[in-house]
Amino acid sequence: MPSSTVENYLKQIYLWQQDNDFQRMPMGQLALSLNVAPGTVTSMVKALADAQLVDYTPRGGVQLTPQGTRLALQVLRRHRLIEKFLVEVLQLDWSEVHDEAEELEHAISDKVLERIDALLGYPDTDPHGDPIPPAEGHPESRELASLADCPVDDTFRVARVIDQSVEFLQFVDQQGLAPGSDVTVESRSNSAQAVTLRPAGRQAVTMGTAAAAKILVSPVPADKPSAAQTP
């Protein structure tokens, strides 16, 4: 099994590539993301390249190889299933499970992970709406929009929360905007950089478009009640 350091590097590169059309990740960005010195990153990336987990060029940045991508997806699968388990079974708050999963993702065995997956009913997303990679292959892509630019007067279902800081997740929860909840976009002011939302069964809330952009939504399925309506 790769070391926790190797897994952290691969996971960070994958997440950055996923958000940037799978381009090469600049070395400076990798150092910043991992909060380590640039020289340390360079040494580690060279070792990963020797192990054929990444493709690295000194001025071109770093990119995962197919083997590196597979390992990164395995780490993400463990992380997100653990988060789901901590929330659904152990009843931990969704704002505090990220750090716990960061520790456990490097220690849990495949056997235990698959038992957890079965216990949870083989979920495809974690508590924040992030896709859980399957045991083999890539997670299915979803076309999601953000609340910052959704049509006014339409109702949507919250599918994913990108910002997983404790403060933002607590705010989202307090406003009734957790994944599975329905929300109507009441108005938008481009000059004020603000959007007014009405979560289902709650009072309207106004937030900045920068915050609204971190909440991703999908159309409301005609045959499925929201999480708030589910008994």
VMD Tcl script that draws the C-alpha trace (Angstrom):
set ca {
  {0.00 0.00 0.00}
  {1.37 3.47 -0.86}
  {2.35 5.69 2.06}
  {-0.07 8.31 3.33}
  {2.19 11.01 1.88}
  {2.04 9.45 -1.58}
  {-1.73 9.12 -1.32}
  {-2.11 12.75 -0.25}
  {-0.06 13.96 -3.22}
  {-2.00 11.87 -5.72}
  {-5.35 12.90 -4.28}
  {-4.45 16.59 -4.31}
  {-3.25 16.45 -7.91}
  {-6.42 14.63 -8.97}
  {-8.72 17.14 -7.26}
  {-6.89 20.07 -8.85}
  {-6.98 18.46 -12.30}
  {-10.68 17.72 -11.90}
  {-11.38 21.42 -11.30}
  {-9.09 22.55 -14.13}
  {-10.07 20.41 -17.12}
  {-7.37 17.86 -16.23}
  {-4.53 20.18 -17.16}
  {-1.08 19.86 -15.63}
  {-0.89 21.16 -12.07}
  {1.75 23.85 -11.50}
  {4.32 22.84 -8.92}
  {3.83 26.04 -6.97}
  {0.11 25.33 -6.71}
  {0.80 21.82 -5.45}
  {3.17 23.14 -2.78}
  {0.53 25.69 -1.72}
  {-2.24 23.10 -1.61}
  {-0.21 20.72 0.54}
  {1.33 23.51 2.64}
  {4.87 22.23 2.10}
  {8.07 23.79 0.80}
  {8.56 23.85 -3.01}
  {11.80 21.89 -2.69}
  {10.01 19.13 -0.79}
  {7.32 18.96 -3.45}
  {9.88 18.72 -6.24}
  {11.67 15.83 -4.55}
  {8.44 13.96 -3.91}
  {7.10 14.50 -7.43}
  {10.35 13.19 -8.92}
  {9.92 10.04 -6.81}
  {6.32 9.70 -7.99}
  {7.49 10.09 -11.58}
  {10.08 7.34 -11.06}
  {7.24 5.13 -9.81}
  {5.25 6.00 -12.96}
  {2.44 7.56 -10.92}
  {2.83 11.03 -12.42}
  {4.22 12.66 -15.53}
  {6.47 15.57 -14.54}
  {8.33 18.23 -16.46}
  {10.31 20.91 -14.54}
  {8.56 23.87 -16.15}
  {5.39 22.18 -17.27}
  {4.01 20.95 -13.97}
  {2.69 17.54 -13.00}
  {-0.08 15.27 -14.26}
  {-1.30 11.90 -13.07}
  {-0.64 8.81 -15.15}
  {-3.44 6.22 -15.52}
  {-1.87 4.27 -12.64}
  {-1.68 7.40 -10.50}
  {-5.29 8.25 -11.31}
  {-6.45 4.79 -10.21}
  {-4.70 5.17 -6.87}
  {-6.05 8.70 -6.38}
  {-9.59 7.47 -7.01}
  {-9.11 4.68 -4.48}
  {-8.10 7.25 -1.85}
  {-11.10 9.44 -2.68}
  {-13.39 6.42 -2.48}
  {-12.13 5.60 1.00}
  {-12.32 9.22 2.13}
  {-15.86 9.84 0.93}
  {-17.29 6.52 2.11}
  {-15.77 7.14 5.52}
  {-17.37 10.59 5.63}
  {-20.72 9.03 4.76}
  {-20.29 6.40 7.47}
  {-19.33 8.97 10.10}
  {-22.43 11.05 9.36}
  {-25.01 8.34 8.68}
  {-23.95 5.74 11.26}
  {-21.95 7.55 13.94}
  {-24.06 10.71 13.66}
  {-21.12 13.10 13.49}
  {-21.84 16.58 12.16}
  {-21.07 16.91 8.45}
  {-18.89 19.94 9.15}
  {-16.39 17.92 11.19}
  {-15.99 14.65 9.29}
  {-13.46 15.83 6.68}
  {-10.52 15.91 9.10}
  {-11.53 12.59 10.63}
  {-11.70 10.98 7.19}
  {-8.29 12.44 6.31}
  {-6.81 10.31 9.08}
  {-8.86 7.15 8.55}
  {-8.54 7.00 4.75}
  {-4.94 5.78 5.03}
  {-5.64 3.04 7.55}
  {-8.87 1.30 6.57}
  {-8.64 -2.00 4.70}
  {-10.45 -2.80 1.46}
  {-12.43 -5.51 3.25}
  {-13.77 -3.10 5.87}
  {-14.42 -0.44 3.24}
  {-16.58 -2.77 1.17}
  {-18.56 -3.74 4.30}
  {-19.13 -0.04 4.96}
  {-20.25 0.46 1.37}
  {-22.77 -2.37 1.67}
  {-24.00 -1.16 5.07}
  {-24.69 2.28 3.61}
  {-26.55 0.86 0.63}
  {-23.84 1.59 -1.95}
  {-24.19 5.39 -1.99}
  {-22.93 7.40 -4.95}
  {-22.30 10.67 -3.08}
  {-20.86 11.65 0.30}
  {-22.60 14.00 2.79}
  {-21.38 17.07 0.89}
  {-22.60 15.78 -2.46}
  {-19.15 14.84 -3.75}
  {-19.27 11.74 -5.98}
  {-17.97 8.51 -4.47}
  {-15.79 6.73 -7.04}
  {-16.80 3.13 -7.72}
  {-14.48 0.28 -6.79}
  {-13.39 0.19 -10.44}
  {-13.45 3.05 -12.91}
  {-14.43 6.70 -12.62}
  {-17.46 8.30 -10.97}
  {-20.24 9.34 -13.33}
  {-20.11 13.00 -14.30}
  {-23.06 15.22 -13.40}
  {-24.13 18.45 -15.02}
  {-24.65 20.84 -12.12}
  {-25.25 24.60 -11.99}
  {-24.47 26.98 -9.14}
  {-26.97 29.10 -7.25}
  {-24.99 32.15 -8.39}
  {-26.29 31.89 -11.94}
  {-29.47 29.79 -11.88}
  {-32.63 31.23 -13.50}
  {-34.76 33.39 -11.20}
  {-38.14 32.03 -10.00}
  {-37.10 28.42 -10.65}
  {-36.76 25.74 -7.97}
  {-33.72 23.49 -7.80}
  {-32.37 20.71 -5.60}
  {-29.06 21.19 -3.82}
  {-26.67 18.53 -5.07}
  {-23.21 19.50 -3.85}
  {-21.42 21.96 -1.57}
  {-17.93 22.78 -2.79}
  {-16.62 24.76 0.18}
  {-16.20 22.27 3.02}
  {-14.82 24.59 5.67}
  {-16.51 24.18 9.05}
  {-17.94 27.70 9.03}
  {-19.46 27.47 5.57}
  {-20.98 24.02 6.12}
  {-22.56 25.17 9.38}
  {-23.98 28.22 7.61}
  {-25.37 26.10 4.77}
  {-26.97 23.70 7.26}
  {-28.52 26.52 9.28}
  {-30.08 27.97 6.13}
  {-31.58 24.66 5.00}
  {-29.32 24.35 1.96}
  {-27.73 20.95 2.56}
  {-27.67 18.45 -0.34}
  {-31.13 17.03 -0.99}
  {-32.92 20.26 -0.05}
  {-35.02 22.27 -2.50}
  {-34.44 26.00 -2.99}
  {-36.03 28.69 -5.14}
  {-33.99 31.56 -6.58}
  {-36.13 34.64 -5.86}
  {-33.93 37.44 -7.16}
  {-30.43 38.37 -8.20}
  {-28.62 41.71 -8.12}
  {-25.55 41.91 -10.31}
  {-24.69 45.37 -9.02}
  {-24.78 44.22 -5.39}
  {-23.25 40.82 -6.23}
  {-26.00 39.14 -4.23}
  {-28.73 36.55 -4.71}
  {-31.89 35.98 -2.66}
  {-32.89 32.37 -2.08}
  {-35.87 30.72 -0.43}
  {-35.07 27.26 0.92}
  {-38.13 24.98 1.09}
  {-40.17 25.67 4.22}
  {-37.91 28.53 5.37}
  {-37.59 32.27 5.16}
  {-35.67 33.83 2.29}
  {-31.95 34.40 2.73}
  {-29.66 36.75 0.81}
  {-26.03 35.83 0.22}
  {-23.18 37.03 -1.94}
  {-22.74 35.46 -5.34}
  {-19.29 34.19 -4.28}
  {-20.93 32.09 -1.56}
  {-23.83 31.06 -3.80}
  {-21.34 29.83 -6.40}
  {-20.15 27.22 -3.90}
  {-23.58 25.56 -3.79}
  {-24.32 23.39 -6.82}
  {-27.82 22.33 -7.80}
  {-29.70 20.16 -10.26}
  {-33.29 20.18 -11.55}
  {-35.86 18.84 -9.11}
  {-36.81 15.26 -10.06}
  {-40.54 15.05 -10.63}
  {-40.92 11.78 -8.72}
  {-38.60 12.29 -5.75}
  {-39.38 14.38 -2.64}
  {-36.61 16.51 -1.17}
  {-34.62 15.34 1.85}
  {-36.63 17.75 3.99}
  {-39.87 16.09 2.86}
  {-38.67 12.52 3.26}
  {-40.05 10.92 6.46}
}
mol new
graphics top color blue
foreach p $ca { graphics top sphere $p radius 0.5 }
foreach p [lrange $ca 0 end-1] q [lrange $ca 1 end] { graphics top cylinder $p $q radius 0.2 }
display resetview
